[in-house]
Amino acid sequence: MNRLLAALAMLGATASAQTITETFGSGANAFTMDFVTIGNPNNAADTTGYPNPVGSVSYNYNIGRYEVCRDIIEKANLGGALGITMYDIANNGGNGLYKPATGISWFEAAKFVNYLNTISGSTVAYKFDGNGGFQLWAPGDNGYDAKNQYRNKLAKYFLPSRDEWYKAAYGSPSGNWYNYATESDATPEAVAYGTSGNTAVYSQSHGSGPADIANAGGYSGWGTTAQGGNVWEYMENSVDGLNINPNDDREVRGGAFYDGVGWLASNANYFYPVNDERSYALGFRVAAVPEPSAFSLLAVGLGGLALVRRRS
């Protein structure tokens, strides 16, 4: 898998963002995930997107270069006995190992993220009771964050929030905001697969299905792919952004391979997890807190040695 993803990532990749490859599990159930670092902390929010404002993040973080694929979920299921179900998409492009993992509920995506934390020695991101019910973190819990009662602030891996996802999709290291997740304000070319600049997997037939995760459209300014098109992706947050009701519907973004171009811009939709809503065109990607770099550690040891929206 490593060689395949690396080879596909080289095709048409123009982003210079740092890539971090992390390995999880062991033996036959080991898998890797590629992340890119999203810098420029405390950036000004985009005031022309949805909602308004959106996209300001006060810290550096990592986000998956790709959507989570079926191979990763299959190996996590075997290694962690997670019991995550995926839809059979044999009639929608096939069940290839590197197709995005779809048909997963929000709760299952959250449990997968918890698995990443557990096997990495970190605190789980999301709280579930003994019956598998999703719970809010409470003031007495270690890692409680009053501003986000869904996520434990001590966790390394988590589902991206609206702002984290939006910044990675529509922002860039250059300090510009873009209308599309391809570092462009021009409408992307609709393709079935590929990584050429300013292309996206959309307006395809239902039978064609999504593309493999590393071959699913041109790159964003930060180096991610398929944040526009291919499959919808879960956000961590509730639609109202408050994260204070465990049963609220969850935001999804990015559009799918069969959608028109309108879903590729800064739009959002929602799914209701309590009703176990799922879709063959809905997946997710993972975000993380980055490990401190050697330079950052040195700076600490030494005592601590305006975004503009582009329009075409």
C-alpha positions as CSV (number, residue, x, y, z in Angstrom):
1,M,0.0,0.0,0.0
2,N,2.8,2.4,0.8
3,R,4.3,2.2,-2.6
4,L,1.0,2.6,-4.4
5,L,0.0,5.7,-2.4
6,A,3.4,7.2,-2.8
7,A,3.4,6.7,-6.5
8,L,-0.1,8.1,-7.0
9,A,0.7,11.0,-4.8
10,M,3.6,12.0,-7.1
11,L,1.2,12.4,-10.0
12,G,0.3,16.0,-10.5
13,A,1.2,16.9,-6.9
14,T,2.1,20.6,-6.7
15,A,1.7,21.2,-3.0
16,S,4.9,21.6,-0.9
17,A,3.3,20.7,2.5
18,Q,5.2,18.4,4.7
19,T,4.0,14.8,4.7
20,I,4.1,12.6,7.8
21,T,3.5,8.9,7.4
22,E,2.4,7.1,10.6
23,T,2.2,3.4,11.1
24,F,-0.5,1.7,13.3
25,G,-1.0,-1.8,14.4
26,S,1.4,-4.7,13.8
27,G,2.1,-7.7,11.7
28,A,-0.5,-8.5,9.0
29,N,-2.9,-5.9,10.5
30,A,-0.4,-3.0,10.3
31,F,-1.4,0.0,8.2
32,T,-0.1,3.5,7.4
33,M,-1.8,6.9,7.1
34,D,-0.3,10.0,5.5
35,F,-0.9,13.4,7.1
36,V,0.0,16.9,6.0
37,T,0.8,19.7,8.5
38,I,-1.5,22.7,8.5
39,G,0.4,25.7,9.8
40,N,-0.3,29.4,10.0
41,P,-1.9,29.3,13.4
42,N,-4.2,32.1,14.5
43,N,-5.1,32.8,10.9
44,A,-7.9,35.2,10.1
45,A,-11.2,33.5,9.2
46,D,-12.7,33.4,5.8
47,T,-15.6,35.8,5.7
48,T,-17.1,34.7,2.4
49,G,-17.6,31.0,3.1
50,Y,-20.2,29.0,5.0
51,P,-20.8,29.7,7.8
52,N,-19.4,33.2,8.0
53,P,-16.8,33.5,9.5
54,V,-15.1,30.1,9.2
55,G,-11.6,28.5,9.0
56,S,-9.7,30.2,11.8
57,V,-7.6,27.7,13.8
58,S,-5.3,28.9,16.6
59,Y,-2.8,26.0,16.5
60,N,-0.8,23.8,14.1
61,Y,-2.4,20.4,13.4
62,N,-2.1,17.5,10.9
63,I,-4.9,16.2,8.7
64,G,-5.1,13.1,6.5
65,R,-3.8,13.7,3.0
66,Y,-6.4,11.2,1.9
67,E,-9.8,9.9,3.0
68,V,-9.6,6.7,5.1
69,C,-9.7,3.7,2.8
70,R,-11.3,0.2,3.0
71,D,-8.0,-1.6,3.6
72,I,-7.4,0.5,6.7
73,I,-10.8,-0.3,8.2
74,E,-10.5,-4.0,7.4
75,K,-7.1,-4.1,9.2
76,A,-8.4,-2.1,12.1
77,N,-11.3,-4.4,12.4
78,L,-9.0,-7.4,12.6
79,G,-6.5,-5.8,14.9
80,G,-8.9,-4.1,17.2
81,A,-12.1,-6.2,16.9
82,L,-14.0,-2.9,16.1
83,G,-16.8,-4.5,14.2
84,I,-17.1,-1.5,11.8
85,T,-19.3,-2.2,8.8
86,M,-18.8,-0.8,5.3
87,Y,-21.3,-0.8,2.4
88,D,-20.8,-3.1,-0.5
89,I,-20.1,-0.8,-3.4
90,A,-19.6,-3.6,-6.0
91,N,-22.1,-1.7,-8.2
92,N,-20.6,1.7,-7.5
93,G,-17.0,1.3,-8.7
94,G,-16.1,-1.9,-6.8
95,N,-14.8,-2.8,-3.3
96,G,-11.1,-2.1,-4.0
97,L,-8.9,-1.9,-1.0
98,Y,-8.0,1.7,-1.7
99,K,-11.5,2.9,-2.3
100,P,-12.7,5.3,0.5
101,A,-14.4,3.5,3.4
102,T,-18.0,4.4,3.1
103,G,-21.3,3.2,4.7
104,I,-19.8,3.9,8.1
105,S,-21.7,5.7,10.8
106,W,-20.4,8.7,12.6
107,F,-20.1,6.7,15.8
108,E,-18.1,4.0,14.0
109,A,-15.7,6.7,12.6
110,A,-15.3,8.0,16.2
111,K,-14.6,4.6,17.5
112,F,-11.9,4.1,14.8
113,V,-10.3,7.3,15.9
114,N,-10.4,6.1,19.5
115,Y,-8.6,2.9,18.3
116,L,-5.8,5.0,16.8
117,N,-5.4,6.8,20.1
118,T,-5.5,3.6,22.1
119,I,-2.8,1.7,20.1
120,S,-0.7,4.9,20.1
121,G,-0.8,5.3,23.9
122,S,-2.9,8.4,23.7
123,T,-6.2,9.4,25.4
124,V,-9.3,8.5,23.4
125,A,-11.0,11.4,21.7
126,Y,-14.6,10.4,22.2
127,K,-16.5,9.1,25.2
128,F,-18.7,6.1,24.9
129,D,-20.6,4.4,27.8
130,G,-20.6,0.7,28.5
131,N,-23.4,0.1,26.1
132,G,-21.7,1.9,23.3
133,G,-23.7,5.1,23.7
134,F,-21.9,8.3,22.8
135,Q,-21.5,10.7,25.7
136,L,-20.3,14.3,26.3
137,W,-17.1,14.8,28.3
138,A,-17.9,16.2,31.7
139,P,-16.1,18.8,33.8
140,G,-14.7,16.1,36.1
141,D,-13.1,14.2,33.2
142,N,-9.4,14.7,32.6
143,G,-9.1,16.5,29.2
144,Y,-12.5,18.1,29.4
145,D,-12.9,21.1,27.2
146,A,-15.9,23.4,27.8
147,K,-15.6,24.8,24.3
148,N,-15.9,21.3,22.7
149,Q,-17.6,18.7,24.8
150,Y,-17.3,16.1,22.1
151,R,-13.5,15.9,21.9
152,N,-11.1,15.2,24.7
153,K,-8.4,17.8,24.4
154,L,-5.7,15.3,25.4
155,A,-6.3,13.1,22.4
156,K,-3.8,13.0,19.6
157,Y,-6.2,11.8,16.8
158,F,-9.7,13.0,16.1
159,L,-12.2,13.8,13.4
160,P,-11.6,17.2,12.0
161,S,-13.8,20.1,13.2
162,R,-15.5,22.4,10.7
163,D,-12.7,25.0,11.0
164,E,-9.9,22.4,10.8
165,W,-11.4,20.7,7.7
166,Y,-12.3,24.0,6.0
167,K,-8.8,25.5,6.5
168,A,-7.1,22.4,5.0
169,A,-9.5,22.4,2.0
170,Y,-9.8,26.1,1.0
171,G,-6.8,27.7,2.6
172,S,-3.1,27.6,1.7
173,P,0.4,28.2,3.0
174,S,0.5,31.3,0.8
175,G,-2.1,32.9,2.9
176,N,-4.9,32.9,0.3
177,W,-8.4,31.5,0.5
178,Y,-9.9,29.7,-2.5
179,N,-13.4,28.8,-3.7
180,Y,-12.4,25.2,-4.4
181,A,-10.4,22.6,-2.6
182,T,-7.9,22.5,-5.5
183,E,-6.1,25.8,-4.7
184,S,-8.2,27.5,-7.3
185,D,-11.1,29.9,-7.8
186,A,-11.8,28.4,-11.3
187,T,-14.3,25.5,-11.5
188,P,-12.3,22.2,-11.4
189,E,-12.4,19.9,-14.3
190,A,-14.7,16.9,-13.6
191,V,-12.7,13.6,-13.8
192,A,-13.3,10.0,-12.8
193,Y,-9.8,9.7,-11.3
194,G,-6.3,11.4,-11.5
195,T,-4.4,14.0,-9.6
196,S,-3.9,16.7,-12.3
197,G,-4.1,20.3,-11.0
198,N,-7.6,21.7,-10.5
199,T,-9.4,18.5,-11.1
200,A,-12.0,16.8,-8.9
201,V,-14.0,13.6,-9.0
202,Y,-17.6,14.8,-9.4
203,S,-20.5,14.7,-11.9
204,Q,-19.8,11.0,-12.5
205,S,-22.4,8.2,-12.8
206,H,-23.5,6.4,-9.7
207,G,-22.1,3.2,-11.3
208,S,-18.6,4.6,-11.7
209,G,-18.2,5.1,-7.9
210,P,-15.5,7.0,-6.1
211,A,-11.8,6.9,-7.1
212,D,-9.0,5.3,-5.1
213,I,-8.1,7.7,-2.2
214,A,-4.7,8.7,-3.7
215,N,-6.0,9.2,-7.2
216,A,-9.1,11.3,-6.4
217,G,-8.4,14.8,-7.8
218,G,-6.0,17.7,-7.7
219,Y,-4.4,18.9,-4.5
220,S,-5.5,21.6,-2.1
221,G,-3.1,24.4,-1.2
222,W,-2.0,22.3,1.9
223,G,-1.6,19.1,-0.1
224,T,-4.8,17.2,0.6
225,T,-6.8,15.5,-2.1
226,A,-10.6,14.8,-2.5
227,Q,-11.8,17.4,0.0
228,G,-13.9,18.4,-3.0
229,G,-15.7,15.5,-4.6
230,N,-15.2,11.7,-4.4
231,V,-17.2,11.2,-1.1
232,W,-18.8,13.3,1.5
233,E,-16.8,13.5,4.7
234,Y,-17.9,13.6,8.4
235,M,-17.0,16.6,10.5
236,E,-16.6,16.2,14.2
237,N,-19.1,18.9,15.0
238,S,-22.8,19.1,15.2
239,V,-24.5,21.3,12.6
240,D,-24.9,24.2,15.0
241,G,-21.2,23.9,15.9
242,L,-22.0,23.9,19.7
243,N,-21.2,20.2,20.4
244,I,-23.3,20.2,23.6
245,N,-25.9,17.6,22.6
246,P,-24.6,14.0,21.9
247,N,-27.6,13.3,19.8
248,D,-27.4,16.3,17.4
249,D,-27.0,15.7,13.7
250,R,-23.4,16.0,12.4
251,E,-22.1,18.1,9.6
252,V,-20.7,16.6,6.4
253,R,-18.7,18.4,3.7
254,G,-17.0,18.0,0.4
255,G,-19.6,16.6,-2.0
256,A,-19.5,13.2,-3.7
257,F,-18.5,11.7,-7.1
258,Y,-22.0,12.0,-8.4
259,D,-22.7,15.5,-7.3
260,G,-22.6,18.6,-9.4
261,V,-19.9,21.3,-9.0
262,G,-22.1,23.3,-6.5
263,W,-21.1,20.9,-3.7
264,L,-17.4,21.5,-4.3
265,A,-17.4,25.0,-2.9
266,S,-17.9,26.0,0.8
267,N,-21.2,24.1,1.3
268,A,-22.3,21.7,4.0
269,N,-24.9,19.0,4.6
270,Y,-25.8,16.8,7.6
271,F,-26.5,13.3,8.7
272,Y,-28.3,12.2,11.9
273,P,-26.2,9.6,13.7
274,V,-28.8,8.6,16.2
275,N,-30.9,7.2,13.4
276,D,-27.8,5.3,12.2
277,E,-27.8,7.2,8.9
278,R,-25.1,6.0,6.5
279,S,-24.3,6.4,2.8
280,Y,-22.3,4.6,0.2
281,A,-20.9,8.0,-0.7
282,L,-20.0,9.2,2.8
283,G,-16.6,8.6,4.4
284,F,-14.1,10.5,6.6
285,R,-10.5,11.5,7.1
286,V,-8.6,11.9,10.4
287,A,-6.9,14.9,11.9
288,A,-4.2,14.9,14.6
289,V,-2.1,17.1,16.9
290,P,1.4,17.1,15.5
291,E,4.4,15.9,17.4
292,P,6.7,18.7,18.4
293,S,9.6,19.2,15.9
294,A,13.2,19.2,16.9
295,F,13.3,22.9,16.0
296,S,10.4,23.7,18.2
297,L,11.9,21.8,21.1
298,L,15.2,23.7,20.6
299,A,13.3,27.0,20.6
300,V,11.6,26.2,23.8
301,G,14.9,25.2,25.4
302,L,16.5,28.5,24.3
303,G,13.6,30.4,25.8
304,G,11.5,30.8,22.8
305,L,14.1,31.7,20.2
306,A,-3.8,38.7,6.9
307,L,-5.4,36.2,4.8
308,V,-6.8,37.6,1.5
309,R,-9.6,35.8,-0.4
310,R,-8.6,35.4,-4.0
311,R,-11.2,35.8,-6.6
312,S,-11.0,35.0,-10.3
